Amino acid sequence: MLKITATIAILFLFSFSVFSQKANLSGVLTDGSEKNPVYNSVVALLTPIDSILYKFTRSDKEGNFNLKNVKAGNYILMTAHSQYADYVDAIIVNENEKNLGTIALISKIKLLREVIIKTGSIRIKGDTTSYRAGDFKVDANANVEELLKKLPGIQVDKNGVIKAMGETVEKVLVDGEEFFGDDPGMAVKNLRADAVKEVQVFDKKSDQAEFTGIDDGNTKKTINLKLKEDKKKGYFGKIDAANGPLTNVDSRYNTNLMFSDFKGKRKLSAFLLNGNTGQDGLGWQDSEKFGGRENDISMSMDDDGNVNYEWTGGNNDDEPYVDTQNGFIKNTNAGLQYSNKWNDKQTLNLSPKYNKQIYSNNNSRVTQTQVGETQLNENTSTISNVNRSNFKLNATYDVKLDSINSIKFTAKTNFYNTDSDEFINGQTTGDNGLLKNKQEKTFTTKSDKESLFASILYKHKFAKARRTFSVNSSWNILSTNANNFLKSSNESYNGGVFSSRDDVDQNKIGEKTNQNLTVNVAYTEPIGKKFALQFAHQIAYNSGESNYLTYDYSDVTGKYDLVVNSLSNQFKQTITTNKPNIKLSYNAKKINYSFGSGFGFTSFDLQDQTLNKEYKRSYTNFFPAANFSYKYKSNSNLRFNYQGATKQPTIDQLQPLRNNQDFFNQIIGNPDLKQSFTNSINISNNSYSILTETQFYQSISFRTTTNLISYNKDIDPESAKTITKPINTNGNFSGNFYFGYGFKIKKIDLNVNLNPSINYNKSVLSINNKTNNSNTLNSGFSVYLYKSKEKKYEFSLSNSFSNNRNSTSLNDEIKSFNTNNLGLDIGVYFREKWKLSTDYNLYSRQKTVDFQTNLTNQLWNARLQRTFKNDEFTAYIMVRDILNQNIGINRYVHENVIGEERNDRLKRYAMIGFTWNFKNKGERAKK
């Protein structure tokens, strides 16, 4: 404060008024809590462009201040007092007298020395970026998702995926607690925007890192919604029903019911969504957890009990891929969220959820695969029908036993059931157009998956500050039972002439179990005021068993009872890891860092019970890690993170089992696989200027992996038959750069965001046991403009351009194409109660050497609504895809493959709807 006062005084001595002033500026300063006058406070006017002092005075014993002869214009008003927080406000002075009235100051003790800022809607403290929700205007009764779309640096795409500063948001908390488990979409769709006081964005550390204060590098991009105090009591909700006005066509409908009842620290919420428009389907996270891409997804569970899928090159209990943006879907989602805290010692969080999907889609795919000097052209069409359901339950119970001991219990369950059928028709030709093979296939799936997770985290604080002890133990199990039927007719051709035919009629039964037990023990010891040491040890035990049997159909018995030995296998794996770790940390006001290393001793014990073979091997790994954070000025933070980590091959990749689901593209496991090791570096910077309302955020990352688990493809260019096998490769590298610059053009009150990005990936592919390099470069630039006036209009214009370049060492050809998306969103109010909103998107995809047509389509939606009774009721009519051009086309380049994929899409439809946004009468009366 002395520095601020001295600066103001010095600037005043060297400032001279050279203009004739005509206006007087006055007001009164009071204590915000006691309403007493504030005496002898500096009141200064600064010019907004360069923050140079223009005039200043001091308040008298009654708190009054008066600035005389102030020239008309824009200024920043600032107060400075040794006992009160600084107050900053943007004001406009006309040539007339101006009285600012009473300005309430808050004591520094109460505010913990934070500055009260009216002009700054964003604050950056450490690695947390906070947005003051009330400064970003949304419609009455809008949900949090609509609010997030208005925040600089945050994007919500059409699939509901939330990104903050270029990173995908994995968690959304409400007042620091989970809301509907680990689903980011549920909180932002079910909470009202006007209930939120502040939106915080940060990298959430693991529970153990938050407790010890020593960063372990395990973070998740997280949004925390801080609720207003008056919104933490009472109930509110929404009932929204819409239906198509025509009865002679396949009508569209949506029914959404949401209810929340908050009372202090007890929160109860429920939702029920039912519809056939695809608008309320699963987000991409749940979609990936539910089922994966055909033929190449493996299901696993992470340390938090979440079920994940990853590309493995094949899995024997494959499920069809459900993409809610394509095809036609009927879905029902229901969930309940209960959380409560008692005496600040016990916290319970419980969230059951249910989902059911009925899905159908027609997919056609054209791919061109380069094999040496030969090009293989594959044309495939797929008809999919899926009926699946899922029940999830997440529960946490956190208990503070006393002032130094606490324990946290976590339990998660996931139950999946899927029934589906696929009909596939495809053929492959050579670059001369001659037919090489043809296939017709029907594949039906009935599978059940079950995952269970439990963990206990015990934390103890010693009497000496920063001396801690913690134990974190977790156990999870994932089991799968699949009963699949495969019928296919497979024809081979030689020189375009039919040569042979193989018919397959098989029943495939798979049972797979994978469980993991992990124990982490950590002890921290302070060394002086700012340094601390952490000693930790992790023991992980992973065991898996996969039994897969294939039966041929018998014409004699009329049953599937002939075992196919070449397609059957029983396999067990045991992987044990011991990892001691030591880390040094430093914590200061501006600089925080930690570095250290662990040593991993891993042993593999693999047993092929069918062939009576055993594979044993051991590894010793070095796990370095380093984290650095520097708050180089107010609202600015620079972070550096380095992490070294291993990844074990999955049981599907290890099991030497041949998957013949696609006769001409078969997959076999490899028990000789090694674990991979990845080095990751990330540097990020985030800075916000309060006075100019500009924000910078940059992120650059590098990743290189040794012994990456990739795949060798043995491709016969004559028959176009491919055998894929997982292998280890070296020389894989990726780099990413993301930049964001947000600012406001104050003269026209226009918000601008600019976002260039570059992504580069070098991957090593192996074809016919010869390694080749694939280089992919994706560069893009997006711009977003937004302007609004409350109850008058809102306007946004965006454009996103992307260039994709791919080359391989197989040939010198560079495959490059551009895509562009121009978006316009307009909302206009009439007499405050009527609103017409429309959004328009123009999608452009450049033609290529392989695809000689430009793809351009337009999506135009519109909605007219009328609100009643203080915005409590809303009637609306909406039309989607007015131009009837919604097409599901995707072009892609990957390694030695370029392809185009087309899917069914829900085209033009209209609905008439009614919404009731309700809340308890006490709240309404207060308003």
Helices and strands as residue ranges (DSSP letters): H 2-13, E 23-31, E 42-46, E 53-58, E 64-70, E 73-81, E 84-93, E 98-105, H 108-111, E 116-117, E 122-125, E 128-132, G 133-135, H 144-148, E 154-156, E 162-164, E 167-168, E 171-174, E 177-178, H 184-190, G 193-195, E 196-205, H 207-212, E 219-227, G 229-231, E 233-243, E 253-263, E 266-275, H 284-290, E 297-301, E 307-311, E 328-342, E 346-371, E 374-400, E 405-430, E 435-461, E 468-494, E 497-527, E 531-554, E 559-563, G 565-567, E 569-587, E 591-608, E 613-633, E 636-647, H 651-654, E 658-659, E 665-668, E 676-689, E 694-706, E 708-716, E 721-729, E 732-745, E 750-767, E 770-789, E 793-808, E 814-830, E 834-845, E 855-868, E 873-880, E 888-894, E 897-903, E 909-919, H 921-926
